[in-house]
Amino acid sequence: MKFVTETIVLAVGAFIALPPGAKGTTTIESKTSFLGAAPLGATVRGEATPVKIGRTLSVWQTRIDTLDGRQVALVTQTQLVLWPA
């Protein structure tokens, strides 16, 4: 599950939301609330939503659900924006 969340938030959302001139992000805080189980072999989907996007930090919330709509986890991550030295 952690890999799914990191991929959604880091590879897509946080990168697209980078301010001009920034070189990337790094996770400085991550909290996962496991709310239920997905059956073995089930496909899950994730949707990342920005809570706040700023010049130095962005905060994201990712909801992980089964395809039938049952919520499996809620993840909140804070990303530090990296600037060239």
N, C-alpha and C positions, 0 to 999 in steps of 0.2 A: 504494500500500500504506500509506503513512504516513497518508493521510486515513482509511482504514478503521480503523486502530489508534486514532487520535485520537478518532474518533467513538465507538468502543466504550468506551474508557477514560474520556474526559472527559464525554461527553454522558450516559452511563448510570452506570457504576460509581462514579466519583469523586464525582459529584453526589449520588447516592443515599447514599453513605457519609459525607457531610459531617456534622460534629458540629453540634448545635443552636446557632444563632446565627452560624454561619460564612456568608460571602457567596459563596464560590466557591473555585476552585482555579486554580493555574497550574503548568505543567510546569517543573520545575527540572532534570530530567535525563531523557534518553531514549536508549536503546541498542537498535538493531535488528540482530539477527543474521539475515542472509539465508541460508537453509539449502538452498534449491532453487528451481526456477522453476515457475511455473504456466503452462500453455500459453496462448497468446494467445486471449483470449475466454473463458477458463475462469472459472467462478464460484469465489470463495474465501470462506471463513467464518472468523470470528474468535471466540475465547472469552477474555474477560478475567477473571482471577482475582486477588483481592487477596492480596498477600503479607503486608502489615501495614497496619493502619489505625489511625492515632493522632490526637491532637488537633492536631498541627502538620504532620504529613506522612502521606501514604499512598503505598505502593509497590504497583505493579500489574505483572502479567505477562500478556501477550497472546500467544496461540498462533494463528497463521494457517495454515490447512490448505486443500487443495483438497477438493472434495466426495468424492473417492475416498480421503481420509485421508492424503495425502502432506503432510508438514509443509513449509511454504514459508518461514516466518519465526517468530522468537521475539523479542518486544519487551518490554523492562523499562522502566518509567517511574516516576519519583518526582514526586509532586504535592505542592505546598505549599498548605496550607489558608489561605485569605484571610479575615481578620477585619475587621469594621468598624473604622474609625479612632476 
